[in-house]
Amino acid sequence: MNKSKPIRLVIVDDHEVVRIGLCAVLNLTPGMKVIGQGGQMEEAKTLCYRLKPDLVLLDIRLPDGSGVDAAREILAKCPKTRVLFLTSFADDHTVLEAILSGAQGYILKDIASEALVRAIRTIYAGQPVIDPRLTKHTMEWLKHVYTEPGQSKRPLLSPQEQRLLPLVAKGLTNKEIAKDLNLSEKTVKNYLANIYSKLNIGRRSQIAAFYAGSFKGSEVRLPMMATRASTG
């Protein structure tokens, strides 16, 4: 991280008081600068396209659309921008959608300011961050998702594919994974291709985000809260 250059941030939340509070905290944090803020999905896209921030803090539910849809479009046009979802929604489906959008982080709004700053710095440094209360539930949902209505449950990923998740999360190369699992590199590449296809993703960091063991609750320490909140 270049200490002489602040992390340039955009904040998008439909509650003005949330934006004001975040701006106050982050602008007073050494090495961070809020360069734009908005309250709607279209504003999020416009701000990011124009300002190309290092990181955008994005709510899931916005008055004119979904933060997940905004994230997909922002990342498609601004690949160097990182997305951190800051929301009150903790249900598995929403978390999974957010991760699949390409976002590098997902944390809940009851986070302490120090933990939020730490999460931003971690993501800016290239490492994903997910609220440790969410990863276990997300993995269980992932492993036992229904294929179609009325069908019996079965894992979305095969046991062989699931074996790759912790190794990818550790940052191992295909060659290292092949050696660890006693497989050929070609087989590892095929398994990864299957994972990308099944999860509709294209980045190793997104695979890491699915694996609960990658986080172990160490990056962000938060108090307990209800599983689902009423506002985004």
N, C-alpha and C positions, 0 to 999 in steps of 0.2 A: 504494500500500500504506500502510495506517495503522500507523505505527511504534509508536504507543502501545498497540496491540492485538496480542498475539502470534498467530501462526498456530496454530490449535488442531488437533492431530493425533491420529488414532487409528491404531494399529499392529496388523495382523492377520497373524500368522505362526505356523505350528504348532511351530516350534522356539523354546523358551523362551530359549535363549542368544542367539538373534537378536533377540528382543524386548528383552531386557535391554540388549544392546549398542546397539540403536537408541535406546532410551529415554535411555541415558546420554549419547549424542552429542547428541541433539536437545534434551533438557532443558537442556543446557549451552550451547546455541546461542542467542544473543540474538534475541529476536523469535519464538521457537518454544516450544510447550508441548504435551507429550503428555498428553492428557486421558483416554485409555482404551486398553486393549490386550486382545487375545484371540488364540485359536489355532484357531478354527473358523469355518466359513461363517455359521452361525446367530449366533455371537457378533458377527461383523462387522456383520450386519444390525441386530441388537439395539442394539449400541453406537451405530451411526450414526443409527438412528431416534431414540434417546433423547438423544444428545449433540449431534447435528447438527454434526459437526466441519467445519472448513474443508477438510481434506484427509485422506484415508485411504490409508495405505500398505498394500497388499494383496498377498498371495502368490497365485500361480495355483492351486497344488494345496493343498487343505486336507482334513483327515481326513473331514469330513462332506459334502464337495461341492466345487464349482468356484468359484474366486475370480471368474471371469468372470460366472457366474450371480449371485453376490453383488453384483457391480458393477452389473449391469443393474437389480436390485431396489433397491439403494441410491440410484442416480441417479434412478430413477423416483419415489421417495418423498422424496428429499433433493436436489433439483436444484441447490442451491447448493454441495453438497459436491463436491469434485474427487477423482478416483481416480488414484493413481499405483501401477502394478504394480511390485513389487520382487521379482524372482524369478531362478531359475537357468535357466529354460527359454527357449531362444532359437530354437526351430523356427518356421518361417514361419506355420504354421497357428495355433499358439497366439498369436503376436503379432497376427495378423489378427483372431482372435476377440476378443482384448482390446481392440483399437482399435474394433471394431464394437460393443462393449458400451457405448461412450461414454467410456471412460477417457481422461484427458488426458495420461497418461505411461506409459512402459514402459521400465524400466531393469533391468540385471542386478546380481546381488548382490555381484559383485566390485568394485563402484563404490567409489571413495574417498569418505571422509566429507565432504570439502569439496565434491565434485561432487554428492553426494546433497543437501546443503543447498542448493546452487545450483539443482538441479533442482526441489526443493520450492518455492523462491521463484519460480522461473520459472513453474511451473504455477499457483501462487497468484495471480500477476500476470495470468493469463489466457492464457498461451502454452503450447502442447503441447510435450512433450519426449519423444523416443524415442532410445534408445541408438543412436548413429550406426552401429554394426556391424550393426544389424538392418534399417534402412530400405531399403537396396539390395535385399536378398533379398526383403523384403516386397513391394516394387514389382514385382519380376520375377514373383513368385508371382501377384500381382494381375493382371498383364497377360497371363499365359499359363495361367490356371486352366482346368481341364477343365470343360465344361458338364455332361456326364453321362458315366458310365463307358463306355468304348469309343469315345467321340467324339474327333475330332481336336482338338488345342488351338486355341483362338482367344482373342483378347483379351476380357476381361470388359467393358472400356470401349472404345467406338469411338475412332478417332484424334481426332475432333472433341472428344469428351468428355475425352480425355486432355490436350488442349491447355489445358483450363480449370484443371487441377490446380495448375500453378505459379502461376497468377494468383490463384486462391482462396487459396493458401498465403501469397501476399504481402499478403493482406488487401484486395484490390481489390473494389470494389462491382460489382454487376451492370452498372451503367452504364459503369464504367471498363473492365470486361472486354469489353463489347460494342464500345466504341471501339477497344480494343487489337486485337481480332480482326476488326474490321470486320463485326460482326454486329448484329442488332437485339437490344434488351433482352429481347424476348419469346423469341427463339431461345436466348439465354443461360439464361433461366429454364427453358426446356424441357430444355436439356442438363443443368442442375443437378438438375432433377427426375428425369431418367433416372439420373444418378449416385447420388442418394439412394436410388432404388428398387433399383438393381442391387447397391449395397453395403449396403442395409438400414440406412442411417444418416439422421440428420436435422439434423446440425450442420455448419457450415462448418469448424469446428475439426477435425472428424474427417476431412474431405477433406484438410486441411493435413497431418494426421498421415501420410497415405499418400505424400505427396510428399517424396522423399528430399532434394531440393534445399532444402527449407525449413530443414533442420537443419544440413547441411554439417559435422556433427561439432563444432560450435562450443559448444553448450550444455553437453555433458557429454563430457569427455575421459577415456577409459578404457583400461586395458591390454588386450591381446588375450587371448582365452580360447577354449576349445573351443566348437564350434557348439552342442552339446547337453550338458547336465549331467544327472546322475542324480537330483537332488533338487530340489524346488520352493522 
